[in-house]
Amino acid sequence: MGICVDRSRVIAAMFIATIVMSGGASAQENGKPAAALPSVSVTRATEKDIRPSIAFTARVEAVDKVELRARVDGFLEQRLFTEGQDVKAGDLLFVMEKGQYEAAVAQAQGAIESAEAALALTNIEVDRQTTLVAKSAAPQSQLDLATAKQREATGNLSQLRAALDKAKLDLGYTDIRAPLAGRIGRSQYSVGNFVGPSSNVLATIVSQDPIYATFSVSQREILAIREKLGSTGKLGDKVSAAIVRVQLADGKMYPEPGKVSFVDVTVDQGTDTVPVRASFANPDRVLIDGQLVNVIVEGGTAETALVVPQSAIQIDQAGPFALVVNKENKIEVRRIEPGQVQGAELAVTKGLASGDMVVTEGIQKVRPGQVVEPVEVKSGS
């Protein structure tokens, strides 16, 4: 009888253990951690002071640009620069053969000495004839003839002196110097080449700092400038008072701001545009003559606007919108009205409030109403 009881207790214990183990397994199954929430990068909409602006395509131009040419015929004997280097005004760049020009100078000097001697003789003869005529010892015609020869000798000496000046000038042209400071380009001729006035450009020098950016403003853009920068005053005054910034090919802004230095007084009838030129400091030689850039003309009074990264703005058939993470970490769709572009940021005139967290990365993996894990990224980082 005791054995049966013990056996019943063992069976009951095993049954309870099975229930406990089964219940434990179910609890473990039900206690599995939930799937991780999708992570998105967000940036808060912030208020900033921005200026009204309008963009143009511009061409960078050197303030001064000189093409070096040979002014006399001869062979190149020396090239005294490295292509692409900076040169100073007056630096000797090319040397041409001098022999024939030095000989021409010496010949002209010799001719002048002979002419001076001939003039001295005519002066003596004029003095002699003047004395004889005064004493009635010689006819007036002799004095007239001596005077005429004196004038001829004087004129001949003047011509020879001019020839000497020209010979010296030609000799000076055999040294080709930099007329201005700047950077010199590629040499088109090598030492030993024969060059002359009919030859192509030897090399080109362009000034580097400061430098210009030239752009054309159409009639439509003139109206836009008047609207954005204010409706009173003259166009030239407004543009001249504006700040001009350059956007480089990689999208970055050139650090040196510029100022408009020239607004043409007439409209180009071929393009119906007004040429405008802005001047920029270029100490690091980032801007290069002939370079194509975008310029942004900023003016007027700074205004406070709500800005967000441009990467946060999406467009569908209904228009532009942004995804916002609300206080419950859920995704909301906000329809917005875009304003002015400020570099990598966009002003928003309607649809967002200051402090709203807009999604900038991970947009493609979330949907409206979904709970997400926001990771805040500071604007501009």
Secondary structure, DSSP 8 states (H G I E B T S, - for coil): -HHHHHHHHHHHHHHHHHHHHHHHHHHHHHT-------EEEEEE-EEEEE--EEEEEEEEEES-EEEE--SS-EEEEEE-S-TT-EE-TT-EEEEE--HHHHHHHHHHHHHHHHHHHHHHHHHHHHHHHHHHHHTTSS-HHHHHHHHHHHHHHHHHHHHHHHHHHHHHHHHHTTEEE-SSSEEE---SS-TT-EE-TTS--SEEEE--SSEEEEEEEEHHHHHHHHHHH-SSS-HHHHHHHSEEEEE-TTS-B-SS-EEEEEE-SS-BTTTTEEEEEEEE--TT--S-TT-EEEEEEE-S--EEEEEEEGGGEEEETTEEEEEEE-TTSBEEEEE-EEEEEETTEEEEEES--TT-EEEEE-GGG--TT-B-EEEE--TT-
